[in-house]
Amino acid sequence: MDNGLDVLRGRMSDRLITVADMLGSGYKCTADVGCDHGYISIYLVLKGISEGAIAMDLRKGPLSAAKSNIEEFGISDKVEVRLSDGLEKLGKGEADSLVIAGMGGKLMLSILEKRDIQGLGIKRAVLQPQSDIPEFRGYMRGRGFSILDEQIILEDGKYYFPMLVDFTGADESYDKAIKELSELCRCDAVRLADRYGVYNILRRDPLLKAYLEHGREVAGSIISSLDKDQHPERYAEVAGELSDIELLLDQF
């Protein structure tokens, strides 16, 4: 298993490894939606994070590749491949955990909206939207789902923001983190958390600092090119974002 895991790690990006590791351990079965080559499903089983997995994709090509990879690593009895549009073909009680990585935020939200996640028996998930991340975090908060952890990954010049989410409604970690952030910066902690991730801020993640510094450059450039009188709303929006960035950079 260890040799197989080493071989698999050599094929996976740091982003995929981080996403898989964030799930933790102790799961019976994980639904891997948009599984592509099936590497996350295989990794979860080989590392003992989950006893089994269902590698799901709506395209036959990736599923065929995933099936070949699963067979190569000798775990066909533990990882099933399934043609499915999102969670459409997942039955109640089949999975207690979920991974969705590498999709646009709106597409990922539509997948979550189409099924009753709690009714399916899914307790936790690692979700890594590629876009619309503030809106995505806001949706989690609005539904009463608790973000338990977040990471920042810089890969090939692009930043990624995976998050570990609890769907049970029983964990109060996120509320406590928001309170801590509010006391730290005397600010609209919810807005900052939606934009940048409360745990990334509280741990003063070095990659967050780099991300903020880049954001400051971009926002400053936009501000300098905008006519405040002709575009007052856009100017105010960017100025507000720049103010938030400066506030957070002061914490480093």
Helices and strands as residue ranges (DSSP letters): H 2-11, H 14-22, E 27-33, H 39-46, E 50-57, H 60-72, E 79-83, E 97-103, H 105-114, H 117-120, E 124-129, H 133-142, E 146-150, E 153-155, E 158-160, E 163-166, H 173-185, H 189-196, H 198-202, H 206-225, H 232-249
